[in-house]
Amino acid sequence: MAYPSRICVVCSEPFELKPDKPGFANQCPACSSPKRLEPWEVRRANRERKRLEIEAKIQSLAADKQCAEGRGQESVAADCEARIKWLRRYQRAAS
Ligand SMILES: [Zn+2]
């Protein structure tokens, strides 16, 4: 079955206007598909990036803590532990 042929107003490529084609009728499927990320996708990506940042920070604090423990610097180790706990709590609250 033949569909009406159109010329895309964005890229000037001919395309078939199918009834289920999403987007505008004067734009080809490639041009009418959303290129911009949806707000929720941006939010999710930001949240994931933040989560990874915090995770990396926790890893680095855990290494510092181990190092301080090895040198017998208990107050430094305790400080690292407190910061790790704070970050974990922050992460739980944010997710
Ligand atoms: Zn196009």
PDB file of the backbone (N, CA, C, O) and the ligand in Angstrom, with CONECT records:
HET     ZN  A 101       1
ATOM      1  N   MET A   1       0.839  -1.200   0.000  1.00  0.00           N
ATOM      2  CA  MET A   1       0.000   0.000   0.000  1.00  0.00           C
ATOM      3  C   MET A   1       0.874   1.249   0.000  1.00  0.00           C
ATOM      4  O   MET A   1       1.816   1.373   0.783  1.00  0.00           O
ATOM      5  N   ALA A   2       0.539   2.159  -0.889  1.00  0.00           N
ATOM      6  CA  ALA A   2       1.362   3.368  -1.029  1.00  0.00           C
ATOM      7  C   ALA A   2       0.842   4.477  -0.114  1.00  0.00           C
ATOM      8  O   ALA A   2      -0.360   4.706   0.016  1.00  0.00           O
ATOM      9  N   TYR A   3       1.784   5.139   0.496  1.00  0.00           N
ATOM     10  CA  TYR A   3       1.431   6.276   1.346  1.00  0.00           C
ATOM     11  C   TYR A   3       1.767   7.551   0.602  1.00  0.00           C
ATOM     12  O   TYR A   3       2.627   7.545  -0.279  1.00  0.00           O
ATOM     13  N   PRO A   4       1.104   8.639   0.942  1.00  0.00           N
ATOM     14  CA  PRO A   4       1.423   9.888   0.259  1.00  0.00           C
ATOM     15  C   PRO A   4       2.880  10.263   0.470  1.00  0.00           C
ATOM     16  O   PRO A   4       3.410  10.150   1.576  1.00  0.00           O
ATOM     17  N   SER A   5       3.517  10.708  -0.599  1.00  0.00           N
ATOM     18  CA  SER A   5       4.915  11.079  -0.520  1.00  0.00           C
ATOM     19  C   SER A   5       5.035  12.557  -0.174  1.00  0.00           C
ATOM     20  O   SER A   5       4.337  13.403  -0.734  1.00  0.00           O
ATOM     21  N   ARG A   6       5.925  12.845   0.749  1.00  0.00           N
ATOM     22  CA  ARG A   6       6.135  14.232   1.182  1.00  0.00           C
ATOM     23  C   ARG A   6       7.613  14.564   1.118  1.00  0.00           C
ATOM     24  O   ARG A   6       8.470  13.682   1.076  1.00  0.00           O
ATOM     25  N   ILE A   7       7.884  15.846   1.113  1.00  0.00           N
ATOM     26  CA  ILE A   7       9.269  16.308   1.223  1.00  0.00           C
ATOM     27  C   ILE A   7       9.417  16.919   2.610  1.00  0.00           C
ATOM     28  O   ILE A   7       8.629  17.769   3.025  1.00  0.00           O
ATOM     29  N   CYS A   8      10.436  16.467   3.305  1.00  0.00           N
ATOM     30  CA  CYS A   8      10.661  16.968   4.655  1.00  0.00           C
ATOM     31  C   CYS A   8      11.058  18.447   4.619  1.00  0.00           C
ATOM     32  O   CYS A   8      11.932  18.844   3.847  1.00  0.00           O
ATOM     33  N   VAL A   9      10.411  19.254   5.457  1.00  0.00           N
ATOM     34  CA  VAL A   9      10.717  20.694   5.450  1.00  0.00           C
ATOM     35  C   VAL A   9      12.056  20.986   6.142  1.00  0.00           C
ATOM     36  O   VAL A   9      12.607  22.080   6.014  1.00  0.00           O
ATOM     37  N   VAL A  10      12.563  19.996   6.872  1.00  0.00           N
ATOM     38  CA  VAL A  10      13.829  20.218   7.582  1.00  0.00           C
ATOM     39  C   VAL A  10      15.023  19.795   6.736  1.00  0.00           C
ATOM     40  O   VAL A  10      15.956  20.576   6.551  1.00  0.00           O
ATOM     41  N   CYS A  11      15.006  18.548   6.212  1.00  0.00           N
ATOM     42  CA  CYS A  11      16.182  18.047   5.496  1.00  0.00           C
ATOM     43  C   CYS A  11      15.945  17.887   4.000  1.00  0.00           C
ATOM     44  O   CYS A  11      16.857  17.487   3.277  1.00  0.00           O
ATOM     45  N   SER A  12      14.748  18.188   3.524  1.00  0.00           N
ATOM     46  CA  SER A  12      14.396  18.115   2.099  1.00  0.00           C
ATOM     47  C   SER A  12      14.431  16.707   1.522  1.00  0.00           C
ATOM     48  O   SER A  12      14.439  16.542   0.303  1.00  0.00           O
ATOM     49  N   GLU A  13      14.453  15.708   2.365  1.00  0.00           N
ATOM     50  CA  GLU A  13      14.404  14.324   1.895  1.00  0.00           C
ATOM     51  C   GLU A  13      12.953  13.908   1.700  1.00  0.00           C
ATOM     52  O   GLU A  13      12.084  14.270   2.494  1.00  0.00           O
ATOM     53  N   PRO A  14      12.687  13.122   0.610  1.00  0.00           N
ATOM     54  CA  PRO A  14      11.320  12.622   0.465  1.00  0.00           C
ATOM     55  C   PRO A  14      11.040  11.512   1.483  1.00  0.00           C
ATOM     56  O   PRO A  14      11.933  10.739   1.832  1.00  0.00           O
ATOM     57  N   PHE A  15       9.828  11.444   1.940  1.00  0.00           N
ATOM     58  CA  PHE A  15       9.454  10.370   2.866  1.00  0.00           C
ATOM     59  C   PHE A  15       7.996  10.035   2.673  1.00  0.00           C
ATOM     60  O   PHE A  15       7.229  10.840   2.146  1.00  0.00           O
ATOM     61  N   GLU A  16       7.607   8.832   3.104  1.00  0.00           N
ATOM     62  CA  GLU A  16       6.216   8.405   3.031  1.00  0.00           C
ATOM     63  C   GLU A  16       5.495   8.833   4.295  1.00  0.00           C
ATOM     64  O   GLU A  16       5.952   8.584   5.410  1.00  0.00           O
ATOM     65  N   LEU A  17       4.375   9.475   4.097  1.00  0.00           N
ATOM     66  CA  LEU A  17       3.593   9.892   5.263  1.00  0.00           C
ATOM     67  C   LEU A  17       2.706   8.737   5.706  1.00  0.00           C
ATOM     68  O   LEU A  17       1.597   8.561   5.201  1.00  0.00           O
ATOM     69  N   LYS A  18       3.208   7.952   6.658  1.00  0.00           N
ATOM     70  CA  LYS A  18       2.421   6.832   7.172  1.00  0.00           C
ATOM     71  C   LYS A  18       1.513   7.323   8.284  1.00  0.00           C
ATOM     72  O   LYS A  18       1.839   8.265   9.006  1.00  0.00           O
ATOM     73  N   PRO A  19       0.347   6.655   8.410  1.00  0.00           N
ATOM     74  CA  PRO A  19      -0.627   7.127   9.401  1.00  0.00           C
ATOM     75  C   PRO A  19      -0.080   7.123  10.842  1.00  0.00           C
ATOM     76  O   PRO A  19      -0.473   7.947  11.668  1.00  0.00           O
ATOM     77  N   ASP A  20       0.845   6.165  11.127  1.00  0.00           N
ATOM     78  CA  ASP A  20       1.335   6.077  12.506  1.00  0.00           C
ATOM     79  C   ASP A  20       2.636   6.847  12.717  1.00  0.00           C
ATOM     80  O   ASP A  20       3.282   6.714  13.756  1.00  0.00           O
ATOM     81  N   LYS A  21       3.020   7.660  11.714  1.00  0.00           N
ATOM     82  CA  LYS A  21       4.272   8.397  11.852  1.00  0.00           C
ATOM     83  C   LYS A  21       4.169   9.411  12.987  1.00  0.00           C
ATOM     84  O   LYS A  21       3.255  10.235  13.001  1.00  0.00           O
ATOM     85  N   PRO A  22       5.099   9.355  13.936  1.00  0.00           N
ATOM     86  CA  PRO A  22       5.043  10.338  15.025  1.00  0.00           C
ATOM     87  C   PRO A  22       5.541  11.707  14.564  1.00  0.00           C
ATOM     88  O   PRO A  22       6.256  11.799  13.566  1.00  0.00           O
ATOM     89  N   GLY A  23       5.188  12.724  15.250  1.00  0.00           N
ATOM     90  CA  GLY A  23       5.687  14.065  14.946  1.00  0.00           C
ATOM     91  C   GLY A  23       4.885  14.765  13.875  1.00  0.00           C
ATOM     92  O   GLY A  23       3.750  14.386  13.587  1.00  0.00           O
ATOM     93  N   PHE A  24       5.482  15.799  13.279  1.00  0.00           N
ATOM     94  CA  PHE A  24       4.783  16.624  12.303  1.00  0.00           C
ATOM     95  C   PHE A  24       4.635  15.912  10.965  1.00  0.00           C
ATOM     96  O   PHE A  24       5.483  15.098  10.601  1.00  0.00           O
ATOM     97  N   ALA A  25       3.568  16.210  10.230  1.00  0.00           N
ATOM     98  CA  ALA A  25       3.304  15.586   8.939  1.00  0.00           C
ATOM     99  C   ALA A  25       4.226  16.116   7.847  1.00  0.00           C
ATOM    100  O   ALA A  25       4.364  15.490   6.796  1.00  0.00           O
ATOM    101  N   ASN A  26       4.866  17.276   8.087  1.00  0.00           N
ATOM    102  CA  ASN A  26       5.753  17.832   7.054  1.00  0.00           C
ATOM    103  C   ASN A  26       7.237  17.617   7.380  1.00  0.00           C
ATOM    104  O   ASN A  26       8.110  18.258   6.795  1.00  0.00           O
ATOM    105  N   GLN A  27       7.506  16.707   8.323  1.00  0.00           N
ATOM    106  CA  GLN A  27       8.901  16.367   8.644  1.00  0.00           C
ATOM    107  C   GLN A  27       9.090  14.863   8.557  1.00  0.00           C
ATOM    108  O   GLN A  27       8.219  14.096   8.967  1.00  0.00           O
ATOM    109  N   CYS A  28      10.245  14.439   8.015  1.00  0.00           N
ATOM    110  CA  CYS A  28      10.509  13.006   7.882  1.00  0.00           C
ATOM    111  C   CYS A  28      10.682  12.375   9.271  1.00  0.00           C
ATOM    112  O   CYS A  28      10.901  13.086  10.252  1.00  0.00           O
ATOM    113  N   PRO A  29      10.584  11.028   9.353  1.00  0.00           N
ATOM    114  CA  PRO A  29      10.696  10.390  10.683  1.00  0.00           C
ATOM    115  C   PRO A  29      11.988  10.754  11.418  1.00  0.00           C
ATOM    116  O   PRO A  29      11.984  10.944  12.634  1.00  0.00           O
ATOM    117  N   ALA A  30      13.100  10.852  10.667  1.00  0.00           N
ATOM    118  CA  ALA A  30      14.384  11.159  11.313  1.00  0.00           C
ATOM    119  C   ALA A  30      14.364  12.552  11.934  1.00  0.00           C
ATOM    120  O   ALA A  30      14.894  12.755  13.027  1.00  0.00           O
ATOM    121  N   CYS A  31      13.752  13.514  11.237  1.00  0.00           N
ATOM    122  CA  CYS A  31      13.756  14.885  11.740  1.00  0.00           C
ATOM    123  C   CYS A  31      12.683  15.129  12.808  1.00  0.00           C
ATOM    124  O   CYS A  31      12.824  16.021  13.643  1.00  0.00           O
ATOM    125  N   SER A  32      11.626  14.340  12.773  1.00  0.00           N
ATOM    126  CA  SER A  32      10.581  14.585  13.774  1.00  0.00           C
ATOM    127  C   SER A  32      10.775  13.765  15.046  1.00  0.00           C
ATOM    128  O   SER A  32      10.071  13.958  16.037  1.00  0.00           O
ATOM    129  N   SER A  33      11.759  12.831  15.004  1.00  0.00           N
ATOM    130  CA  SER A  33      12.028  12.100  16.250  1.00  0.00           C
ATOM    131  C   SER A  33      12.784  13.034  17.188  1.00  0.00           C
ATOM    132  O   SER A  33      13.660  13.781  16.752  1.00  0.00           O
ATOM    133  N   PRO A  34      12.451  12.992  18.456  1.00  0.00           N
ATOM    134  CA  PRO A  34      13.050  13.957  19.381  1.00  0.00           C
ATOM    135  C   PRO A  34      14.545  13.746  19.545  1.00  0.00           C
ATOM    136  O   PRO A  34      14.987  12.654  19.902  1.00  0.00           O
ATOM    137  N   LYS A  35      15.317  14.781  19.287  1.00  0.00           N
ATOM    138  CA  LYS A  35      16.761  14.695  19.481  1.00  0.00           C
ATOM    139  C   LYS A  35      17.124  15.203  20.866  1.00  0.00           C
ATOM    140  O   LYS A  35      18.104  14.782  21.481  1.00  0.00           O
ATOM    141  N   ARG A  36      16.299  16.120  21.325  1.00  0.00           N
ATOM    142  CA  ARG A  36      16.543  16.688  22.642  1.00  0.00           C
ATOM    143  C   ARG A  36      16.138  15.678  23.711  1.00  0.00           C
ATOM    144  O   ARG A  36      15.133  14.984  23.562  1.00  0.00           O
ATOM    145  N   LEU A  37      16.909  15.594  24.776  1.00  0.00           N
ATOM    146  CA  LEU A  37      16.535  14.700  25.873  1.00  0.00           C
ATOM    147  C   LEU A  37      15.322  15.283  26.582  1.00  0.00           C
ATOM    148  O   LEU A  37      15.205  16.494  26.767  1.00  0.00           O
ATOM    149  N   GLU A  38      14.435  14.398  26.969  1.00  0.00           N
ATOM    150  CA  GLU A  38      13.275  14.823  27.748  1.00  0.00           C
ATOM    151  C   GLU A  38      13.746  15.266  29.133  1.00  0.00           C
ATOM    152  O   GLU A  38      14.768  14.783  29.621  1.00  0.00           O
ATOM    153  N   PRO A  39      13.015  16.172  29.766  1.00  0.00           N
ATOM    154  CA  PRO A  39      13.435  16.646  31.098  1.00  0.00           C
ATOM    155  C   PRO A  39      13.673  15.529  32.098  1.00  0.00           C
ATOM    156  O   PRO A  39      14.616  15.583  32.888  1.00  0.00           O
ATOM    157  N   TRP A  40      12.810  14.508  32.061  1.00  0.00           N
ATOM    158  CA  TRP A  40      12.988  13.432  33.042  1.00  0.00           C
ATOM    159  C   TRP A  40      14.259  12.647  32.772  1.00  0.00           C
ATOM    160  O   TRP A  40      14.880  12.124  33.698  1.00  0.00           O
ATOM    161  N   GLU A  41      14.654  12.561  31.479  1.00  0.00           N
ATOM    162  CA  GLU A  41      15.893  11.865  31.141  1.00  0.00           C
ATOM    163  C   GLU A  41      17.098  12.655  31.640  1.00  0.00           C
ATOM    164  O   GLU A  41      18.079  12.084  32.117  1.00  0.00           O
ATOM    165  N   VAL A  42      17.007  13.983  31.521  1.00  0.00           N
ATOM    166  CA  VAL A  42      18.080  14.848  32.002  1.00  0.00           C
ATOM    167  C   VAL A  42      18.203  14.719  33.516  1.00  0.00           C
ATOM    168  O   VAL A  42      19.299  14.596  34.063  1.00  0.00           O
ATOM    169  N   ARG A  43      17.045  14.750  34.178  1.00  0.00           N
ATOM    170  CA  ARG A  43      17.052  14.621  35.645  1.00  0.00           C
ATOM    171  C   ARG A  43      17.663  13.286  36.072  1.00  0.00           C
ATOM    172  O   ARG A  43      18.451  13.216  37.015  1.00  0.00           O
ATOM    173  N   ARG A  44      17.275  12.224  35.348  1.00  0.00           N
ATOM    174  CA  ARG A  44      17.780  10.907  35.703  1.00  0.00           C
ATOM    175  C   ARG A  44      19.301  10.850  35.498  1.00  0.00           C
ATOM    176  O   ARG A  44      20.031  10.305  36.326  1.00  0.00           O
ATOM    177  N   ALA A  45      19.765  11.427  34.372  1.00  0.00           N
ATOM    178  CA  ALA A  45      21.203  11.426  34.087  1.00  0.00           C
ATOM    179  C   ALA A  45      21.965  12.223  35.137  1.00  0.00           C
ATOM    180  O   ALA A  45      23.047  11.819  35.562  1.00  0.00           O
ATOM    181  N   ASN A  46      21.399  13.366  35.560  1.00  0.00           N
ATOM    182  CA  ASN A  46      22.034  14.190  36.591  1.00  0.00           C
ATOM    183  C   ASN A  46      22.116  13.446  37.908  1.00  0.00           C
ATOM    184  O   ASN A  46      23.130  13.485  38.607  1.00  0.00           O
ATOM    185  N   ARG A  47      21.011  12.758  38.236  1.00  0.00           N
ATOM    186  CA  ARG A  47      20.970  12.020  39.490  1.00  0.00           C
ATOM    187  C   ARG A  47      22.023  10.912  39.478  1.00  0.00           C
ATOM    188  O   ARG A  47      22.716  10.682  40.469  1.00  0.00           O
ATOM    189  N   GLU A  48      22.126  10.232  38.337  1.00  0.00           N
ATOM    190  CA  GLU A  48      23.085   9.137  38.216  1.00  0.00           C
ATOM    191  C   GLU A  48      24.516   9.660  38.325  1.00  0.00           C
ATOM    192  O   GLU A  48      25.370   9.032  38.950  1.00  0.00           O
ATOM    193  N   ARG A  49      24.771  10.837  37.698  1.00  0.00           N
ATOM    194  CA  ARG A  49      26.112  11.412  37.759  1.00  0.00           C
ATOM    195  C   ARG A  49      26.465  11.778  39.199  1.00  0.00           C
ATOM    196  O   ARG A  49      27.574  11.525  39.670  1.00  0.00           O
ATOM    197  N   LYS A  50      25.491  12.382  39.883  1.00  0.00           N
ATOM    198  CA  LYS A  50      25.687  12.774  41.283  1.00  0.00           C
ATOM    199  C   LYS A  50      25.960  11.540  42.152  1.00  0.00           C
ATOM    200  O   LYS A  50      26.829  11.549  43.023  1.00  0.00           O
ATOM    201  N   ARG A  51      25.194  10.490  41.888  1.00  0.00           N
ATOM    202  CA  ARG A  51      25.352   9.258  42.655  1.00  0.00           C
ATOM    203  C   ARG A  51      26.768   8.709  42.476  1.00  0.00           C
ATOM    204  O   ARG A  51      27.398   8.286  43.445  1.00  0.00           O
ATOM    205  N   LEU A  52      27.271   8.716  41.227  1.00  0.00           N
ATOM    206  CA  LEU A  52      28.611   8.209  40.955  1.00  0.00           C
ATOM    207  C   LEU A  52      29.669   9.084  41.611  1.00  0.00           C
ATOM    208  O   LEU A  52      30.679   8.581  42.104  1.00  0.00           O
ATOM    209  N   GLU A  53      29.438  10.396  41.615  1.00  0.00           N
ATOM    210  CA  GLU A  53      30.372  11.327  42.264  1.00  0.00           C
ATOM    211  C   GLU A  53      30.498  11.007  43.742  1.00  0.00           C
ATOM    212  O   GLU A  53      31.597  10.918  44.290  1.00  0.00           O
ATOM    213  N   ILE A  54      29.334  10.834  44.379  1.00  0.00           N
ATOM    214  CA  ILE A  54      29.325  10.551  45.811  1.00  0.00           C
ATOM    215  C   ILE A  54      29.973   9.203  46.083  1.00  0.00           C
ATOM    216  O   ILE A  54      30.722   9.044  47.047  1.00  0.00           O
ATOM    217  N   GLU A  55      29.673   8.223  45.214  1.00  0.00           N
ATOM    218  CA  GLU A  55      30.248   6.895  45.376  1.00  0.00           C
ATOM    219  C   GLU A  55      31.776   6.971  45.312  1.00  0.00           C
ATOM    220  O   GLU A  55      32.469   6.328  46.100  1.00  0.00           O
ATOM    221  N   ALA A  56      32.292   7.759  44.369  1.00  0.00           N
ATOM    222  CA  ALA A  56      33.744   7.913  44.223  1.00  0.00           C
ATOM    223  C   ALA A  56      34.328   8.575  45.466  1.00  0.00           C
ATOM    224  O   ALA A  56      35.412   8.212  45.925  1.00  0.00           O
ATOM    225  N   LYS A  57      33.596   9.552  46.006  1.00  0.00           N
ATOM    226  CA  LYS A  57      34.038  10.260  47.203  1.00  0.00           C
ATOM    227  C   LYS A  57      34.091   9.304  48.400  1.00  0.00           C
ATOM    228  O   LYS A  57      35.019   9.344  49.209  1.00  0.00           O
ATOM    229  N   ILE A  58      33.084   8.459  48.486  1.00  0.00           N
ATOM    230  CA  ILE A  58      33.041   7.479  49.566  1.00  0.00           C
ATOM    231  C   ILE A  58      34.232   6.519  49.460  1.00  0.00           C
ATOM    232  O   ILE A  58      34.873   6.187  50.458  1.00  0.00           O
ATOM    233  N   GLN A  59      34.510   6.083  48.229  1.00  0.00           N
ATOM    234  CA  GLN A  59      35.642   5.170  48.009  1.00  0.00           C
ATOM    235  C   GLN A  59      36.950   5.823  48.445  1.00  0.00           C
ATOM    236  O   GLN A  59      37.792   5.192  49.085  1.00  0.00           O
ATOM    237  N   SER A  60      37.104   7.100  48.087  1.00  0.00           N
ATOM    238  CA  SER A  60      38.340   7.798  48.414  1.00  0.00           C
ATOM    239  C   SER A  60      38.461   8.021  49.919  1.00  0.00           C
ATOM    240  O   SER A  60      39.554   7.924  50.478  1.00  0.00           O
ATOM    241  N   LEU A  61      37.332   8.322  50.579  1.00  0.00           N
ATOM    242  CA  LEU A  61      37.332   8.490  52.035  1.00  0.00           C
ATOM    243  C   LEU A  61      37.651   7.163  52.728  1.00  0.00           C
ATOM    244  O   LEU A  61      38.355   7.129  53.737  1.00  0.00           O
ATOM    245  N   ALA A  62      37.118   6.068  52.164  1.00  0.00           N
ATOM    246  CA  ALA A  62      37.371   4.750  52.749  1.00  0.00           C
ATOM    247  C   ALA A  62      38.854   4.421  52.664  1.00  0.00           C
ATOM    248  O   ALA A  62      39.421   3.838  53.588  1.00  0.00           O
ATOM    249  N   ALA A  63      39.489   4.799  51.539  1.00  0.00           N
ATOM    250  CA  ALA A  63      40.929   4.577  51.376  1.00  0.00           C
ATOM    251  C   ALA A  63      41.718   5.438  52.363  1.00  0.00           C
ATOM    252  O   ALA A  63      42.683   4.970  52.967  1.00  0.00           O
ATOM    253  N   ASP A  64      41.302   6.705  52.526  1.00  0.00           N
ATOM    254  CA  ASP A  64      41.948   7.617  53.484  1.00  0.00           C
ATOM    255  C   ASP A  64      41.849   7.061  54.905  1.00  0.00           C
ATOM    256  O   ASP A  64      42.799   7.097  55.688  1.00  0.00           O
ATOM    257  N   LYS A  65      40.653   6.546  55.198  1.00  0.00           N
ATOM    258  CA  LYS A  65      40.396   6.018  56.529  1.00  0.00           C
ATOM    259  C   LYS A  65      41.323   4.837  56.822  1.00  0.00           C
ATOM    260  O   LYS A  65      41.914   4.740  57.897  1.00  0.00           O
ATOM    261  N   GLN A  66      41.435   3.936  55.831  1.00  0.00           N
ATOM    262  CA  GLN A  66      42.278   2.760  55.984  1.00  0.00           C
ATOM    263  C   GLN A  66      43.734   3.175  56.210  1.00  0.00           C
ATOM    264  O   GLN A  66      44.452   2.616  57.039  1.00  0.00           O
ATOM    265  N   CYS A  67      44.130   4.179  55.434  1.00  0.00           N
ATOM    266  CA  CYS A  67      45.485   4.708  55.518  1.00  0.00           C
ATOM    267  C   CYS A  67      45.740   5.300  56.915  1.00  0.00           C
ATOM    268  O   CYS A  67      46.776   5.043  57.530  1.00  0.00           O
ATOM    269  N   ALA A  68      44.780   6.094  57.400  1.00  0.00           N
ATOM    270  CA  ALA A  68      44.910   6.731  58.717  1.00  0.00           C
ATOM    271  C   ALA A  68      44.963   5.673  59.819  1.00  0.00           C
ATOM    272  O   ALA A  68      45.723   5.795  60.779  1.00  0.00           O
ATOM    273  N   GLU A  69      44.146   4.638  59.663  1.00  0.00           N
ATOM    274  CA  GLU A  69      44.132   3.539  60.640  1.00  0.00           C
ATOM    275  C   GLU A  69      45.497   2.850  60.674  1.00  0.00           C
ATOM    276  O   GLU A  69      46.008   2.489  61.735  1.00  0.00           O
ATOM    277  N   GLY A  70      46.073   2.679  59.475  1.00  0.00           N
ATOM    278  CA  GLY A  70      47.385   2.039  59.363  1.00  0.00           C
ATOM    279  C   GLY A  70      48.462   2.844  60.071  1.00  0.00           C
ATOM    280  O   GLY A  70      49.416   2.285  60.613  1.00  0.00           O
ATOM    281  N   ARG A  71      48.298   4.171  60.061  1.00  0.00           N
ATOM    282  CA  ARG A  71      49.293   5.041  60.702  1.00  0.00           C
ATOM    283  C   ARG A  71      48.938   5.326  62.168  1.00  0.00           C
ATOM    284  O   ARG A  71      49.659   6.040  62.866  1.00  0.00           O
ATOM    285  N   GLY A  72      47.826   4.760  62.614  1.00  0.00           N
ATOM    286  CA  GLY A  72      47.403   4.957  63.994  1.00  0.00           C
ATOM    287  C   GLY A  72      46.784   6.322  64.259  1.00  0.00           C
ATOM    288  O   GLY A  72      46.700   6.753  65.409  1.00  0.00           O
ATOM    289  N   GLN A  73      46.349   7.004  63.203  1.00  0.00           N
ATOM    290  CA  GLN A  73      45.713   8.325  63.373  1.00  0.00           C
ATOM    291  C   GLN A  73      44.213   8.130  63.566  1.00  0.00           C
ATOM    292  O   GLN A  73      43.423   8.283  62.634  1.00  0.00           O
ATOM    293  N   GLU A  74      43.845   7.794  64.780  1.00  0.00           N
ATOM    294  CA  GLU A  74      42.453   7.415  65.017  1.00  0.00           C
ATOM    295  C   GLU A  74      41.460   8.544  64.799  1.00  0.00           C
ATOM    296  O   GLU A  74      40.353   8.315  64.312  1.00  0.00           O
ATOM    297  N   SER A  75      41.854   9.776  65.160  1.00  0.00           N
ATOM    298  CA  SER A  75      40.910  10.888  64.996  1.00  0.00           C
ATOM    299  C   SER A  75      40.651  11.165  63.512  1.00  0.00           C
ATOM    300  O   SER A  75      39.538  11.516  63.120  1.00  0.00           O
ATOM    301  N   VAL A  76      41.710  10.999  62.686  1.00  0.00           N
ATOM    302  CA  VAL A  76      41.534  11.180  61.232  1.00  0.00           C
ATOM    303  C   VAL A  76      40.617  10.096  60.689  1.00  0.00           C
ATOM    304  O   VAL A  76      39.722  10.368  59.889  1.00  0.00           O
ATOM    305  N   ALA A  77      40.849   8.857  61.134  1.00  0.00           N
ATOM    306  CA  ALA A  77      40.024   7.733  60.687  1.00  0.00           C
ATOM    307  C   ALA A  77      38.569   7.939  61.087  1.00  0.00           C
ATOM    308  O   ALA A  77      37.651   7.666  60.313  1.00  0.00           O
ATOM    309  N   ALA A  78      38.373   8.429  62.321  1.00  0.00           N
ATOM    310  CA  ALA A  78      37.008   8.665  62.800  1.00  0.00           C
ATOM    311  C   ALA A  78      36.329   9.763  61.989  1.00  0.00           C
ATOM    312  O   ALA A  78      35.134   9.696  61.701  1.00  0.00           O
ATOM    313  N   ASP A  79      37.116  10.773  61.628  1.00  0.00           N
ATOM    314  CA  ASP A  79      36.586  11.873  60.810  1.00  0.00           C
ATOM    315  C   ASP A  79      36.148  11.350  59.435  1.00  0.00           C
ATOM    316  O   ASP A  79      35.089  11.715  58.926  1.00  0.00           O
ATOM    317  N   CYS A  80      36.986  10.490  58.851  1.00  0.00           N
ATOM    318  CA  CYS A  80      36.643   9.891  57.554  1.00  0.00           C
ATOM    319  C   CYS A  80      35.366   9.065  57.678  1.00  0.00           C
ATOM    320  O   CYS A  80      34.476   9.135  56.831  1.00  0.00           O
ATOM    321  N   GLU A  81      35.298   8.289  58.742  1.00  0.00           N
ATOM    322  CA  GLU A  81      34.130   7.438  58.964  1.00  0.00           C
ATOM    323  C   GLU A  81      32.865   8.287  59.069  1.00  0.00           C
ATOM    324  O   GLU A  81      31.827   7.945  58.503  1.00  0.00           O
ATOM    325  N   ALA A  82      32.962   9.390  59.795  1.00  0.00           N
ATOM    326  CA  ALA A  82      31.802  10.267  59.971  1.00  0.00           C
ATOM    327  C   ALA A  82      31.359  10.850  58.636  1.00  0.00           C
ATOM    328  O   ALA A  82      30.166  10.953  58.348  1.00  0.00           O
ATOM    329  N   ARG A  83      32.356  11.235  57.817  1.00  0.00           N
ATOM    330  CA  ARG A  83      32.008  11.808  56.507  1.00  0.00           C
ATOM    331  C   ARG A  83      31.397  10.760  55.592  1.00  0.00           C
ATOM    332  O   ARG A  83      30.477  11.062  54.833  1.00  0.00           O
ATOM    333  N   ILE A  84      31.900   9.522  55.654  1.00  0.00           N
ATOM    334  CA  ILE A  84      31.325   8.433  54.851  1.00  0.00           C
ATOM    335  C   ILE A  84      29.865   8.214  55.249  1.00  0.00           C
ATOM    336  O   ILE A  84      28.988   8.076  54.397  1.00  0.00           O
ATOM    337  N   LYS A  85      29.627   8.185  56.562  1.00  0.00           N
ATOM    338  CA  LYS A  85      28.262   7.972  57.052  1.00  0.00           C
ATOM    339  C   LYS A  85      27.339   9.079  56.571  1.00  0.00           C
ATOM    340  O   LYS A  85      26.205   8.828  56.161  1.00  0.00           O
ATOM    341  N   TRP A  86      27.841  10.311  56.626  1.00  0.00           N
ATOM    342  CA  TRP A  86      27.043  11.461  56.200  1.00  0.00           C
ATOM    343  C   TRP A  86      26.688  11.346  54.724  1.00  0.00           C
ATOM    344  O   TRP A  86      25.548  11.584  54.327  1.00  0.00           O
ATOM    345  N   LEU A  87      27.697  10.972  53.902  1.00  0.00           N
ATOM    346  CA  LEU A  87      27.472  10.845  52.455  1.00  0.00           C
ATOM    347  C   LEU A  87      26.472   9.732  52.149  1.00  0.00           C
ATOM    348  O   LEU A  87      25.616   9.873  51.275  1.00  0.00           O
ATOM    349  N   ARG A  88      26.596   8.611  52.891  1.00  0.00           N
ATOM    350  CA  ARG A  88      25.660   7.502  52.662  1.00  0.00           C
ATOM    351  C   ARG A  88      24.226   7.921  52.989  1.00  0.00           C
ATOM    352  O   ARG A  88      23.278   7.559  52.292  1.00  0.00           O
ATOM    353  N   ARG A  89      24.098   8.695  54.072  1.00  0.00           N
ATOM    354  CA  ARG A  89      22.770   9.165  54.462  1.00  0.00           C
ATOM    355  C   ARG A  89      22.213  10.111  53.404  1.00  0.00           C
ATOM    356  O   ARG A  89      21.040  10.054  53.036  1.00  0.00           O
ATOM    357  N   TYR A  90      23.118  11.000  52.923  1.00  0.00           N
ATOM    358  CA  TYR A  90      22.729  11.951  51.889  1.00  0.00           C
ATOM    359  C   TYR A  90      22.277  11.216  50.628  1.00  0.00           C
ATOM    360  O   TYR A  90      21.288  11.584  49.995  1.00  0.00           O
ATOM    361  N   GLN A  91      23.028  10.165  50.279  1.00  0.00           N
ATOM    362  CA  GLN A  91      22.711   9.383  49.083  1.00  0.00           C
ATOM    363  C   GLN A  91      21.351   8.695  49.211  1.00  0.00           C
ATOM    364  O   GLN A  91      20.566   8.665  48.263  1.00  0.00           O
ATOM    365  N   ARG A  92      21.088   8.148  50.388  1.00  0.00           N
ATOM    366  CA  ARG A  92      19.782   7.489  50.601  1.00  0.00           C
ATOM    367  C   ARG A  92      18.650   8.484  50.504  1.00  0.00           C
ATOM    368  O   ARG A  92      17.603   8.191  49.929  1.00  0.00           O
ATOM    369  N   ALA A  93      18.861   9.678  51.075  1.00  0.00           N
ATOM    370  CA  ALA A  93      17.821  10.704  51.068  1.00  0.00           C
ATOM    371  C   ALA A  93      17.555  11.218  49.662  1.00  0.00           C
ATOM    372  O   ALA A  93      16.428  11.583  49.327  1.00  0.00           O
ATOM    373  N   ALA A  94      18.625  11.244  48.822  1.00  0.00           N
ATOM    374  CA  ALA A  94      18.489  11.811  47.482  1.00  0.00           C
ATOM    375  C   ALA A  94      17.908  10.815  46.483  1.00  0.00           C
ATOM    376  O   ALA A  94      17.350  11.220  45.463  1.00  0.00           O
ATOM    377  N   SER A  95      18.031   9.513  46.765  1.00  0.00           N
ATOM    378  CA  SER A  95      17.579   8.529  45.780  1.00  0.00           C
ATOM    379  C   SER A  95      16.108   8.181  45.991  1.00  0.00           C
ATOM    380  O   SER A  95      15.554   7.366  45.252  1.00  0.00           O
TER     381      SER A  95
HETATM  382 ZN    ZN A 101      13.955  15.274   7.487  1.00  0.00          ZN2+
END
